[in-house]
């Protein structure tokens, strides 16, 4: 195996995410180890290098041509993650200093030195085994951080988790604060997550109510159904785009023309300031709910305080 492929295999074995197993990332390691195409891994060193030095080494030794404006790409895609995974360290200078440099950690340098160019795997690399015993893989580290940041949410008496973000924070508020107050006893028939579009989707119930399930991309953020009144709540969680505008209401009415249940259109906002910002875009004869003041509703010129139109 050539050195580039061997380093990519090593990065995979050490538990780096797929995004840190690219040619650019492997070439960065080779530059930091001062390893050219010819020669063995045992000659690796860990001298201090600037990112400019890394780019120069790669261009001079590996038949590629990274421009100077690639520095930020290398920093974000390789350096930052390698430092988190204890593959390299910096010299502690201010980040804007021209003398800000990086080098391989002594521990990871030993891993590279014990790498064998002639083998297809790294099963005989004792330094690698020791490194993996002493360090959490970056894949596990990132997965744990994502799990910690997820937001628990109770939907239809079951526990789920939303990905972090203001849009999902608002959806959580709708389900846990709006629904018990203004749609008591309702069932959530549909809600998506930013990373899991159909987190809850009761296809059987939606179909029985008359929904066309082929128009998935046009569904609002949340659909609630209150069986005792036969009301369907179409709710948009308004974070940056997508309020219940006149055009949006018309679209939903058209695609649900076969549904006989009462239809209620709601736009939810996290704050009153966000509501004011988008208030002119909202359709009349609809409802507004603001998470900051969950006990109240704003009814846009309707003759009923709450009910299907």
Secondary structure, DSSP 8 states (H G I E B T S, - for coil): --HHHHHHHHHHHTT--GGGSSHHHHHHHHHHTT--SSS-GGG-----B-HHHHHHHHHHHSS----GGGHHHHIIIIIHHHHHTTSEEE----TT-TT--EEE-HHHHHHHHT--TT-SS-TT-HHHHHHHHHS--HHHHHHHHHHHH-EEEEETTEEEEE-SSHHHHHHHHIIIIIHHHHSTT-EEEEE--SS-TTSEE-HHHHHHHT--GGGGGGS-SEEEEETTTTEEEEEEEESSS----HHHHHHHHHHTTT--SEEEEEEEES-HHHHHHHGGGS-SS-EEEEGGGTT-EEE-S-SSSSS--
